[in-house]
């Protein structure tokens, strides 16, 4: 058995029951955060050198990916400060000295935060988002900002994921003419290419897990309330959350331990139960005896279904019982979700814009996009903006009834399925093979597996499961509220025994 135990966000308290896999010290693709920390503790590596290595990779590789929008000019100084703390015996824990990229909808004081829109390229935010404060308190090195789908893919009816007016188009590092999926596209592409150890993504429905699945990563959408949303450009307070994107499950567990915390400005974080465990035990035997429900989703095609068949065999080989299931209420969820999000976006984006200099509300954003031709170079539409402007207000009884039904059915879809089949977790394919990026046609995205966890506010963890040709496919683990630790451990067990991830080859295209 190999496990890590984290009992506070800032301090690594437990030891390894067995050595972490002997990866080459500076193989950034394979090295976990514990590997890097051990190298720094033993003097074989410094945070400054690690930061320089990642900055060098960004300079060498990101011209092909366009995933990193902005570098923090203080990154090297942050790393040197971490090295001083380590020399003086004041290390802040497992994230100290670890380079992290932030999706560019997460506020950073004095560093441009745009949500991909040229409308926000002026004055930077006045203060760090709460989650950035948590990362800095843990000693993380903020490398910079990752590109994203503009406004988190909530502008046009048929957008192209990974494109923004500020950052241009991000490419999938596995096959460069393929799409990285979801609004956290730059975060996914950058971590897949080993341009940082960790990235922070955000999700309303699919925007952490889909880019993670499509770029061969671990992506964790936490239970709503574990991670503060204050200072994060919103779509909907009812569904938004931020979460880690990493190459290894253990790195996601470490990062979540640092991110989580009660924020006086975010009511959802105050709802976290006082007895909610604060440690994440990752046990590679956790699949043994677990009952897992497999939601196949054949709509994603026979090649993805073949990956799911192999995944079921691998789960059974680790001692899990796998039963085939169907998730109820999915058609009704699809009918209700967008109308609710339109009302919530108008409410929440106006509230956020009031904290920034620039357009003050959604109506002003719409007018800005009409005036700036560079905002229309990939796709012209802002149909979702316009529909949100015309949507009923949050006080509208029809909206309130629809949101209640939507959230209730999403929770029931998971809770009832877990209870009916006596399951520990549900698994489903995270993504189809990446489609070709095409501004003229927009996304070809079919990612229904993200919706139940996203709408309910329950956790989901995706982990690499296999490939269709050269294109990665992820396996998503879902369960009930506050089941984050259980899902991380199940995903860790699957990861350790399958080793399905392969580093990208940066192929220009495939047949």
Secondary structure, DSSP 8 states (H G I E B T S, - for coil): -----B-SSS-B----SS------TT-TTT--HHHHHHHHHTTS--HHHHHHHHHHHHHHHHHHH--EEEE-TTHHHHHHHHHHHHHTT---STTTT-EEEEETTB-BTTB---TT-GGG-SS--SS--HHHHHHHHTT-EEEEEE--SGGGG-S-TT--TTEETTTEE---SSBTTB---STTHHHHHHHHTTSSSEEEEEESSSTTHHHHHHTT-EEEE--TTSS--TTB--S-TTT-EEEEEESSHHHHHHHHHHH----TT-HHHHTS-TT--------TTTTTT-EEEEE--GGG-HHHHHHHHHHHHHHHHTT-EEEE---TTHHHHHHHHHHHHHHHHHHHHHHHHTTSSS--SHHHHHHHHHH-GGGGSS----HHHHHHHHS--TT-HHHHHHHHHHHHHHHHHHHHHHHHHT-SEEEEE---S--B--TTT------GGGHHHHHHT--EEEEEEEEETTEEEEEEEE-STT-HHHHHHHHHHHHHHH--------BS---
